Amino acid sequence: MTTYEKLLDEAYEKVKQVNVASERFQIPKIEGHFEGKKTILTNFFQIASHLRRNPEHFQKFMLRELAASGQKEGDRLVLNIKVPSTKINLKVEQYVKEFVICKECGKPDTELTKEDRLTFIHCLACGAKHSVRSKI
């Protein structure tokens, strides 16, 4: 028979850790440069990992919102048009507001879950669950 303490330890191992740091969540700024008619985003995948989101989901959102075609090359994203960094940073903020920040408590400790054909944002801090647009 397992004891209560062992069951409790197993439960704590399975629970995802929530960042309880007191500093405010900072949305990282995009870094990149132009090469001819292309825009090279050098820290795109670092931003995706900072937001704790799938880079493919983040890339799909950015390409659709910027009305651009692009592809990843190594650890950078190449857009086939010239886009100013201010416009890209606005789209990153829009993504964070829609797919990262909890609408109940305002914390970024969330994850995207898919149930049937619906996508939900599940907050690890307060437990709230909201639907978000599935089609990007």
Order of alpha helices (4+ residues) and beta strands (2+ residues): alpha-beta-beta-alpha-alpha-beta-beta-alpha-beta-beta-beta
